[in-house]
């Protein structure tokens, strides 16, 4: 193996002109651990680039956990190697001889791989080495996965509280925020602030007093504490004055109780949501775990899933020794979500239940080999201060001058490179990207097939 992940070919730049060069562009393996941010308009090639990174990581035996919001990444598991396999995917009613069309598609695919130095033997070796698992929360369309312990404590919570009370409080706040947002979808945060704080105090107490909130029994224990809290006051007010006005507590009890009935119980079914589940492999193959959220309708539920995945990765990190080598890739194909207040990593004034955990991973993950790769088509909706922890930026075409300016500020591109970068952001073709690597070097690349 050459030193790094082969994700495309470099362009030679002469003035404003780009000339395709024959040399491949390799993303250094150590740069993965410093996190990657990918950005570009729809059709710029972000998803293809993300797939290339995941494919290349398999060569280095690096597993991945992928949040797939639109279902695009799940097709990574579709590796076509024979003409008959191509034939299965030609639309019915297509004009022309299907055998001839399949043969042409087969030749076209492998010829394109060859232009990037990937032989058919390489592709077949990858097919043997990668192990794909597509998980579908609250659905049996893929592998069911349980998210039924949304408020369970991390290992040794009292030790965590003593060692780092700020992280402890932040974690309680993140998980209770995700939980409340699910119970009150679309509700303004200011309208349910009392419920949020009440639940925060209950979970905070439970973690420090060894009260188990896991699974169905954990939800029942939570219900009991909402009805009869283990404390008398919140702030300077009696509990009753704080939470009983306008039937707040009664509504909260009813909403939590719905989690124990009907289709909501499917959140409790499936493989355990743990990093150990994601790292489990067969025959020493490299796991690519895709959490497909296409069947999850509400943004609050999607944000909840992301918050829970980040929480599980945090718990796993606390049991690991430090390293500078990548151990896991954590990839989100659209960190901008639906944009605005439905972004997973939103800029002020918006908040999101997933953000605290994502921020934690980009700040702390590199010390434990957790490599974040975040992609978006919504650069205007992203908190660039948090993303300053992503040391490699890979940017495709951006439609507006406002987006170009914002991204260039985030990349910290100045001086002689600035005009060249700005022009390329405006005129890039599909598959063309600008890379600013962890050392600050600028490269112009064509992503690989």
C-alpha positions in Angstrom: 0.0 0.0 0.0 1.1 3.5 -0.7 1.1 5.9 2.2 -2.5 7.1 2.5 -6.0 6.8 1.1 -6.2 7.2 -2.7 -9.2 9.5 -3.2 -8.5 11.0 -6.6 -6.0 12.6 -8.9 -4.3 16.0 -8.6 -4.7 18.8 -11.0 -1.8 20.9 -12.1 -2.7 24.6 -11.9 -1.3 27.0 -14.4 -2.7 30.4 -13.7 -6.5 30.0 -13.8 -6.4 26.8 -15.8 -6.5 23.2 -14.5 -4.7 20.4 -16.2 -5.4 16.8 -15.2 -2.3 15.2 -13.9 -1.6 11.4 -13.8 -0.4 11.3 -10.2 -2.9 10.1 -7.6 -3.8 12.1 -4.6 -3.3 10.3 -1.3 -4.8 11.5 1.9 -2.3 10.7 4.6 -3.6 8.1 7.0 -2.6 10.1 10.1 -4.7 13.0 8.8 -7.9 10.9 9.3 -7.4 11.2 13.0 -7.5 15.0 12.7 -11.0 14.9 11.2 -12.3 15.8 7.8 -15.0 18.3 6.7 -16.5 17.9 3.2 -18.7 20.6 1.6 -20.3 21.3 -1.8 -23.7 21.8 -3.5 -25.9 18.9 -4.5 -24.3 17.0 -7.4 -20.7 18.2 -6.5 -19.7 14.6 -5.5 -19.7 14.7 -1.7 -21.3 11.3 -1.2 -19.0 9.7 -3.8 -16.0 11.2 -2.0 -17.2 9.9 1.3 -17.7 6.5 -0.1 -14.1 6.5 -1.5 -12.8 7.4 1.9 -14.7 4.5 3.5 -13.6 2.1 0.8 -9.9 3.1 1.2 -10.1 2.8 5.0 -11.0 -0.9 4.6 -7.5 -1.5 3.0 -6.1 -0.3 6.4 -8.5 -2.4 8.4 -10.3 0.7 9.8 -14.0 0.0 10.5 -16.6 2.7 10.2 -19.9 3.8 11.7 -22.0 5.8 9.2 -25.1 7.9 9.7 -27.0 7.7 6.4 -29.8 10.2 6.4 -30.9 9.9 2.8 -30.0 6.3 2.0 -27.3 7.2 -0.5 -24.4 5.6 1.5 -26.2 2.3 1.9 -25.6 1.6 -1.8 -21.9 1.2 -0.8 -22.8 -2.4 0.0 -23.7 -3.0 -3.7 -20.4 -4.2 -5.3 -21.1 -5.4 -8.8 -18.4 -7.6 -10.2 -20.1 -9.7 -13.0 -22.1 -8.8 -16.1 -25.1 -10.7 -14.6 -25.0 -8.5 -11.4 -25.1 -5.4 -13.6 -28.0 -6.9 -15.5 -30.1 -7.1 -12.4 -30.0 -3.3 -12.0 -31.0 -2.3 -15.5 -34.5 -0.8 -15.5 -37.3 -2.8 -16.9 -38.5 -1.5 -20.3 -35.1 -0.2 -21.2 -34.7 0.1 -24.9 -32.0 -2.1 -26.4 -30.5 -5.5 -25.7 -30.1 -5.8 -21.9 -27.1 -8.2 -22.3 -25.2 -5.7 -24.4 -26.1 -2.8 -22.1 -25.0 -4.8 -19.0 -21.7 -5.7 -20.8 -21.1 -2.0 -21.6 -21.8 -0.8 -18.0 -19.5 -3.5 -16.7 -16.7 -2.5 -19.0 -17.3 1.2 -18.3 -17.2 0.7 -14.5 -13.9 -1.2 -14.5 -12.3 1.0 -17.1 -13.0 4.0 -14.9 -11.5 2.3 -11.9 -8.4 1.4 -13.9 -7.9 5.1 -14.7 -7.4 5.7 -11.0 -5.1 2.7 -10.6 -7.7 0.3 -9.2 -7.7 -3.1 -10.9 -10.6 -5.6 -11.0 -8.5 -7.8 -8.7 -8.3 -4.9 -6.2 -12.1 -4.5 -6.3 -12.7 -8.2 -5.8 -10.3 -8.2 -2.9 -12.2 -5.3 -1.3 -15.5 -7.2 -1.8 -14.0 -10.1 0.1 -12.6 -7.9 2.9 -15.5 -5.5 3.7 -18.4 -6.6 5.9 -21.5 -4.5 5.4 -24.2 -4.1 8.0 -27.2 -1.8 7.4 -29.0 -1.0 10.6 -32.6 0.4 10.6 -33.8 1.8 13.9 -37.5 1.3 14.6 -37.8 -0.8 11.4 -37.2 -4.4 10.2 -36.1 -3.4 6.7 -32.5 -3.8 7.6 -30.9 -5.1 10.8 -33.0 -3.8 13.7 -31.0 -1.9 16.3 -32.2 -0.9 19.8 -32.2 2.7 21.1 -34.3 1.8 24.1 -31.9 3.1 26.8 -31.8 6.8 26.0 -30.9 8.0 29.5 -28.7 5.2 30.8 -25.6 6.3 32.8 -22.1 6.0 31.4 -19.6 3.6 33.2 -18.7 4.8 36.7 -20.7 8.0 36.6 -19.7 9.1 40.1 -16.0 8.9 39.1 -16.8 10.9 35.9 -18.6 13.5 38.0 -15.6 13.8 40.4 -13.0 13.9 37.5 -14.9 16.2 35.1 -18.2 17.6 36.4 -18.4 19.9 33.3 -18.4 16.9 30.9 -20.8 15.0 33.2 -23.3 17.9 33.2 -22.9 18.4 29.5 -23.6 14.7 28.9 -26.7 14.7 31.0 -27.9 17.9 29.3 -27.3 16.4 25.8 -29.2 13.2 26.4 -32.1 14.7 28.3 -32.3 17.4 25.5 -32.5 14.7 22.8 -35.1 12.8 24.9 -37.3 15.9 25.5 -37.1 17.0 21.8 -38.4 13.6 20.8 -41.3 13.8 23.2 -42.2 17.3 22.0 -41.3 17.4 18.3 -41.4 20.9 16.7 -42.0 22.6 20.0 -40.0 25.7 20.8 -37.4 25.1 23.4 -38.5 28.1 25.5 -42.0 26.6 25.8 -40.8 23.4 27.4 -37.8 24.7 29.4 -39.4 23.6 32.8 -39.9 20.0 31.5 -36.3 20.0 30.2 -34.8 21.2 33.5 -37.1 18.9 35.6 -35.9 15.9 33.6 -32.3 17.0 33.8 -32.5 17.1 37.6 -34.1 13.6 37.7 -31.4 12.0 35.4 -28.6 13.8 37.2 -29.8 12.4 40.5 -30.3 8.9 39.1 -26.8 8.7 37.7 -25.2 9.8 41.0 -27.4 7.4 43.0 -27.0 4.3 40.9 -30.6 4.2 39.7 -30.7 2.1 36.5 -32.4 3.8 33.6 -31.7 1.2 30.9 -34.4 -0.3 28.7 -38.1 -0.7 29.4 -37.5 -1.0 33.2 -35.5 2.2 33.0 -38.4 4.1 31.4 -40.7 2.7 34.1 -38.2 3.9 36.8 -38.1 7.3 35.1 -41.9 7.5 35.2 -42.0 6.8 38.9 -39.4 9.6 39.6 -41.4 12.1 37.4 -44.5 11.3 39.5 -42.6 11.2 42.8 -39.2 13.0 42.4 -36.4 12.1 44.8 -35.9 15.8 45.7 -38.0 18.6 47.1 -36.8 21.7 45.2 -35.6 22.8 41.8 -33.6 26.0 42.2 -35.4 28.0 44.8 -38.9 26.6 44.1 -40.7 23.6 45.4 -41.1 20.9 42.7 -44.8 21.4 42.6 -44.6 25.1 41.9 -42.0 24.5 39.2 -43.5 21.7 37.2 -47.3 21.4 37.9 -48.5 24.7 36.4 -50.5 24.2 33.2 -50.6 20.4 33.6 -46.9 20.3 32.6 -46.1 17.2 34.7 -49.2 15.3 33.7 -48.4 15.9 30.0 -44.8 14.8 30.5 -46.0 11.6 32.2 -48.3 10.8 29.4 -45.6 11.4 26.7 -43.0 9.2 28.5 -45.7 6.5 28.9 -46.3 6.4 25.1 -42.7 5.0 24.8 -43.9 1.8 26.4 -46.8 1.2 23.9 -47.6 0.9 20.2 -44.9 1.3 17.5 -42.7 3.2 19.9 -41.7 -0.1 21.5 -39.8 -0.9 18.3 -37.1 1.4 19.6 -36.3 -1.3 22.2 -35.9 -4.1 19.6 -32.8 -5.3 17.8 -29.0 -5.6 18.1 -27.5 -3.7 21.1 -26.5 -0.2 20.2 -22.9 -0.4 21.3 -19.5 0.2 19.7 -18.7 -3.5 20.5 -21.6 -4.5 18.2 -20.2 -2.2 15.5 -16.7 -3.6 15.8 -17.8 -7.3 15.8 -16.5 -8.9 12.6 -16.7 -12.2 10.8 -13.6 -14.0 9.4 -11.5 -10.9 10.2 -13.4 -8.8 7.7 -13.6 -5.0 8.2 -17.1 -3.8 9.4 -18.8 -0.9 7.6 -21.8 -0.2 9.8 -24.5 2.0 8.2 -27.3 3.4 10.3 -29.9 4.1 7.7 -32.4 6.7 8.9 -34.6 7.0 5.8 -37.6 5.4 7.7 -37.3 7.9 10.5 -39.6 10.8 9.7 -39.0 13.4 12.4 -35.8 15.5 12.7 -36.0 15.1 16.5 -35.8 11.3 16.2 -32.9 11.5 13.8 -31.1 13.9 16.1 -31.8 11.5 19.0 -30.2 8.6 17.1 -27.1 10.7 16.3 -26.8 11.8 20.0 -27.1 8.2 21.1 -24.4 7.0 18.7 -22.0 9.7 19.8 -22.8 8.8 23.4 -21.9 5.1 22.7 -18.6 6.2 21.1 -17.8 8.4 24.1 -18.4 5.4 26.4 -16.1 3.3 24.3 -13.4 6.0 24.3 -13.3 6.0 28.1 -12.2 2.4 28.1 -9.4 2.9 25.5 -5.7 3.8 25.7 -4.7 6.8 23.7 -3.4 6.5 20.1 -2.5 8.6 17.1 -3.6 5.8 14.7 -7.2 5.7 13.3 -9.4 3.1 15.0 -12.9 4.1 13.8 -14.3 6.4 11.2 -17.5 8.1 12.2 -19.1 9.5 9.0 -22.2 11.7 8.7 -23.3 12.3 5.1 -25.3 15.4 5.8 -24.4 17.2 9.0 -26.5 20.2 7.8 -29.6 18.0 8.1 -32.5 19.8 6.6 -30.8 23.2 7.1 -31.6 26.0 9.6 -33.0 24.7 12.9 -32.9 21.2 11.4 -29.1 21.1 11.1 -27.3 18.5 13.2 -24.4 20.9 13.9 -26.2 24.2 13.7 -24.8 27.7 14.1 -26.2 30.3 16.5 -29.1 30.8 17.4 -30.2 27.3 16.7 -29.6 24.4 19.0 -29.8 20.6 18.4 -29.7 17.6 20.7 -26.9 16.0 18.6 -24.5 18.9 18.7 -22.9 18.4 22.1 -21.9 14.9 21.3 -20.6 15.7 17.9 -18.6 18.6 19.4 -17.2 16.3 22.0 -16.0 13.8 19.4 -14.2 16.4 17.2 -12.5 17.9 20.3 -11.6 14.6 22.0 -11.9 11.8 19.5 -8.4 12.2 17.8 -6.7 11.2 21.1 -8.4 7.8 20.9 -8.4 7.2 17.2 -12.0 8.2 16.5 -11.9 10.0 13.1 -14.9 12.2 12.3 -15.8 12.8 8.6 -18.7 15.3 8.3 -20.2 16.3 4.9 -22.8 18.9 4.0 -24.4 20.9 1.2 -25.6 23.5 3.6 -22.5 25.5 4.6 -24.6 28.5 5.8 -26.2 26.4 8.5 -23.0 25.0 10.1 -21.1 26.1 13.3 -17.6 26.7 11.9 -16.1 27.4 15.3 -16.8 23.7 16.2 -15.5 22.5 12.8 -12.2 24.3 13.4 -11.2 21.0 14.9 -11.5 19.4 11.5 -7.9 19.9 10.1 -8.6 18.7 6.6 -11.2 20.6 4.5 -12.4 19.2 1.1 -14.6 21.6 -0.7 -16.5 21.3 -4.0 -18.6 23.8 -5.9 -20.5 26.4 -3.9 -23.4 28.2 -5.4 -23.3 31.6 -3.7 -20.7 34.2 -3.0 -21.8 34.2 0.7 -21.1 30.5 1.0 -17.8 30.8 -0.7 -16.7 33.6 1.6 -17.9 31.8 4.7 -16.1 28.6 3.8 -12.8 30.4 2.8 -12.9 32.1 6.2 -13.4 28.7 7.9 -10.5 27.2 5.8 -8.4 30.3 6.7 -7.3 30.7 3.1 -5.5 34.0 2.5 -2.8 35.5 0.3 -1.8 34.2 -3.1 -4.1 31.1 -2.8 -7.2 33.0 -2.0 -8.2 34.1 -5.5 -7.4 30.7 -7.0 -9.5 29.0 -4.4 -12.4 31.4 -4.7 -12.5 30.9 -8.5 -12.4 27.2 -8.2 -15.2 27.1 -5.7 -17.4 29.0 -8.2 -16.5 27.0 -11.3 -15.7 23.5 -10.1 -17.2 20.6 -12.1 -18.9 17.6 -10.5 -16.1 15.6 -8.8 -13.7 18.6 -8.5 -12.5 19.5 -5.0 -10.1 21.8 -3.3 -8.2 20.1 -0.4 -6.7 22.1 2.4 -4.8 19.4 4.4 -3.7 19.3 8.0 -0.4 21.1 7.2 -2.2 23.9 5.4 -1.2 22.9 1.9 -3.7 23.5 -0.9 -4.4 20.8 -3.6 -6.9 20.7 -6.4 -8.2 17.1 -7.1 -10.6 15.1 -9.2 -12.3 12.5 -7.0 -11.8 8.9 -8.0 -14.5 6.6 -9.5 
